[in-house]
Each structure stands twice: as C-alpha cells, then as structure tokens.
Amino acid sequence: MIKWKSLPRHFGANPVFTGKYTLLFITTLMLIVFGCSSEEETPEKDISEPAVSVEEVAAEEAAAKADEEARLAEEARLAEEATAKAAEEARLAEEAAAEQDRVCQELSDEAEAAYNGGDFQKAVDLREEVAQQEGCDEALRAKNQYLAGYIYQFKLNDQDKAKEAYQKVIDNYAGSGYVAKAEAKLKALQQ
C-alpha cells in the first residue's frame, strides 16, 4: 500500500492528481526522447510504388550484362588478333631462318665445288664466309671453319692462318664435334 504521506508535498495527497501529472510527465518525456512535436507533422511516404520499378532494374541489369558481354567479346577478338599476329611473325621468322640456312648451304656447296675444282683460295674464302654468317646453322658454321683451317694447312700451306682457323673452331663452337679435331690439328701444328 502507498503511503500518501511519503509523497512530496507539491503532488499532494490525492492519487488522481498525482496520476495526471505523472501521465503528463511521461508523455512529455516520450515526445522529447522520440523527437515528436505536435506543431510539425511528419509527411507520410507512399510505399505502394517503389522508387525504381522492377522493369527499370531489369533493364539496367540487362544493359550491364550486355556491356560486359561486349567487353569480353572485344577482349577475345583482340587476343585472337594478337595470337594470329604472333603466329604470322613466327612463320615469317621461320621462313627467314630457312632461307638463311638455304643460302648458307649453297655457299658451303659452292666452296666444296671450288675445292674439288682446285680453286683452293676461293674454297677457303667461301668456307670462312659461311663460318661468319650469323643466321647459319651452328654445325654448318663449325664444319666450314674447320675445313677453312684444313685448306690453309694442307692446300695453301699457310700454317699461321690454319692455326687461327682451328682456334676459332675451339673458341666459337665449343659444343661441336669439330672441336676435338681442331684441337688435334692445332696440337700437331704447334709441335
């Protein structure tokens, strides 16, 4: 039971009077806390229609998907062009290398014909030309450099140039089978 005498004086002892002030106090407190005011009315939003229609969203998604597909198609086209260009460049490089090998082989064959015909100076010049060609097959270059040394040694009797030619085989064609032969010939010339 409530002891009315314990209530503060300004509320008085009447429970009805106390209840009215309490209700007013709670209502005012709620208005302050929740920011509501009787002077200003909050406009109501019409939520029956969304701000963006479903059709608009679908159209935007379709447009974005189409843009992405177009971008991917363009990337695929560019990649295909780059691949085709690289393949063409590789084909042209291969053709150029094959042409260079053909020219080198023709020079080597011409050197052989000159040697067989007894024109040893022309043969040695052609052998050295093949050996100096950068695009020629490494084995063909090594062979021609060795044969130039052989011609200098045995046909032109120029021991110094023979030594130089054999040394070039050793220095420039380390992986070739002609290196061992050139070392043997060089060793024989130095004795």
Long-range contacts (C-beta under 8 A, 24 or more apart in sequence): 96-135, 97-135, 100-133, 100-135, 100-136, 101-135, 101-136, 101-137, 101-140, 103-133, 104-130, 104-133, 104-135, 104-136, 104-137, 104-140, 104-141, 105-140, 107-133, 108-140, 108-143, 108-144, 111-144, 111-147, 115-151, 115-155, 120-151, 120-155, 120-156, 121-156, 123-151, 123-155, 124-148, 124-151, 124-152, 124-155, 124-156, 127-151, 128-165, 131-168, 138-173, 138-175, 138-176, 139-176, 141-172, 141-173, 142-169, 142-172, 142-173, 142-176, 142-177, 142-178, 142-179, 143-176, 143-178, 145-169, 145-172, 145-173, 145-178, 146-178, 146-181, 146-182, 149-182, 149-185, 150-185, 153-185, 153-189, 159-189, 162-189, 163-189, 163-190
